[in-house]
Amino acid sequence: MSRRSTISVASGLVVSMVACFALVGKIEAAYPSSPMEDVLFISSPEFVKRASLGYSGLLADIYWMRVVQYFGRKHQRDSKEYKALTPLLDITTTLDPNLVVAYEWGSTFLDQPPPSGAGDDAAAVALIRKGIRNNPNEWHLYFTLAFIQYLGQHDYLGAAQSFDEGSKLPGSHPWMKVMAAKMLTEAGNFETARYMWQNIYNESTDKNLKQNAELHVASLVVDQEVPKLESVASEFARHTGHNPSSWRDLIVAGWLRSIPVDPTGAPYVLRSDGHVVVADPKKLPFITRGKPE
Amino acid sequence: MTIRIRVIAFNTFREAVRDRVLYNLVFFALLLVAAAPLLGEISIGVQRVLLINLSLSAISIFGIVISIFVGISLVSKEIEKRTLYPVLSRPVGRGEFIFGKYCGLAGTLLVNTIAMTAGFYLALLIMTRTFTRADANVLIAIYFLFLQFIVIIALALLFSSFSSPLLSALFSLSMFVAGTFAGDLRAFAAMSHGPEGVLARAASYIVPNLASLNVITRVSHDQFIPAALVGYNTFYSLLYAAAAASGAVLIFWRRDLK
């Protein structure tokens, strides 16, 4: 083949391929394919385990990676639905029943209310109970179960029992016993929740877990501060006959010393109706008070 | 006899080491080991587990590929290139030839496994900065993988002693897949009755029991491997490999090489 024909054929190849790439976009726009995100081609965990030919550990890690990526993508889009999360976690933990991290984090992903998670307490509890069956000596799993029972299901008795059972396991942290007692006496108050999150923050070595605990502590601070600030504003209104127009009104009247700031360092926003909200609720995803409507 | 086997084994080893495909496979396996820390970054809390799983799976898969594809060509290549005839025309028995070939490839696999293990431990050191006692447990899993290789090499030799390279590869691969289901086969046999039960039981004992030689997931969680299992697996693999290699020798003895 001559040099000229080689160049012509090679040019033809490059031009055709570039044109194909460009056309794929057009075809996709004209005939969109169905979204793949929630599709599970193989849904049977047992089949996946058999098909792994003994490399189930590696496949579990790959599925776990897929769980994290799936959750992260959905979470980023403030998604309200996490359809594939439960089956993906089931496959992951069937492939590797000792992958404790998948039970711990997976149940948190399932438990947290949308858009922070799937908001499926029952699935979260089922997953963590599966974890306990497969790893009966992991006190962290009892802690996670108690945590979901306490915060997600408000089942204080169940949480106390789980904290107590976990506290008896080797290596468990002494504050598990304290939490078991607190669940029976003062489960509903902020200080108990704050105590728990603070301990998670102190104990955790995982930077993601630490960050999550930090956000929860900060959110609890907001949940405590907002009602207090709103009551100051309503007291002001009761005394003066009108709502404060800004924090300055309250400072001048001696009701506050300075402009109050939330745990992120941003000043709280005082609305004309006397309600107090945070400036950036995205930075405090777990707050139940002070959310701008 | 020992010297003759040693010479054949050494030449097989030298020939395998010269093979570029082998280097590509080892390089690819090491690349996977190096990629493990990066993959761990896009996951949560499984960096070390992932490194162990990925590295040991890479060692296992590439080792099995080498065992099968080099194993099946050990004899057929010699026949095809007609290099077998000058060897057998000397005072070298067919059994010695097969056994020498087997030892040569087992030696190659041993060196490859050691190289990949060194790569794995280097990656582990970079990731964790220090070694713990649990890291030594991984060596047991790697030892079991090597036992898998010696079984697969023997099977590849057995099949290549009576069939074409393509069929030998297919048979060896099928035996590997069936071997990972040996436990399930036995469970199936226990549930079956009559001739099916007998057949299933026979099949479950004929296929190599490879499931117990894969403890990668267990060591990734620092789970204890009983010394008894190490002993049983060692004896089982040596005996199974000996049986398969003996089969290969028996067939090769009767083979008409004219």
Chai-1 contact restraints between the chains, C-beta under 6 A:
chainA,res_idxA,chainB,res_idxB,connection_type,confidence,min_distance_angstrom,max_distance_angstrom,comment,restraint_id
A,L53,B,T180,contact,1.0,0.0,6.0,A-B,restraint_1
A,G54,B,T180,contact,1.0,0.0,6.0,A-B,restraint_2
A,G54,B,N214,contact,1.0,0.0,6.0,A-B,restraint_3
A,Y55,B,S57,contact,1.0,0.0,6.0,A-B,restraint_4
A,S56,B,T217,contact,1.0,0.0,6.0,A-B,restraint_5
A,G57,B,N53,contact,1.0,0.0,6.0,A-B,restraint_6
A,G57,B,I216,contact,1.0,0.0,6.0,A-B,restraint_7
A,G57,B,T217,contact,1.0,0.0,6.0,A-B,restraint_8
A,G57,B,S220,contact,1.0,0.0,6.0,A-B,restraint_9
A,L58,B,N53,contact,1.0,0.0,6.0,A-B,restraint_10
A,L58,B,L54,contact,1.0,0.0,6.0,A-B,restraint_11
A,L58,B,S57,contact,1.0,0.0,6.0,A-B,restraint_12
A,D61,B,V46,contact,1.0,0.0,6.0,A-B,restraint_13
A,D61,B,L50,contact,1.0,0.0,6.0,A-B,restraint_14
A,D61,B,N53,contact,1.0,0.0,6.0,A-B,restraint_15
A,W64,B,S43,contact,1.0,0.0,6.0,A-B,restraint_16
A,M65,B,S43,contact,1.0,0.0,6.0,A-B,restraint_17
A,V68,B,S43,contact,1.0,0.0,6.0,A-B,restraint_18
A,V68,B,I44,contact,1.0,0.0,6.0,A-B,restraint_19
A,D96,B,T217,contact,1.0,0.0,6.0,A-B,restraint_20
A,N98,B,H221,contact,1.0,0.0,6.0,A-B,restraint_21
A,V101,B,G45,contact,1.0,0.0,6.0,A-B,restraint_22
A,V101,B,V46,contact,1.0,0.0,6.0,A-B,restraint_23
A,W105,B,I44,contact,1.0,0.0,6.0,A-B,restraint_24
A,D206,B,G45,contact,1.0,0.0,6.0,A-B,restraint_25
A,N208,B,I44,contact,1.0,0.0,6.0,A-B,restraint_26
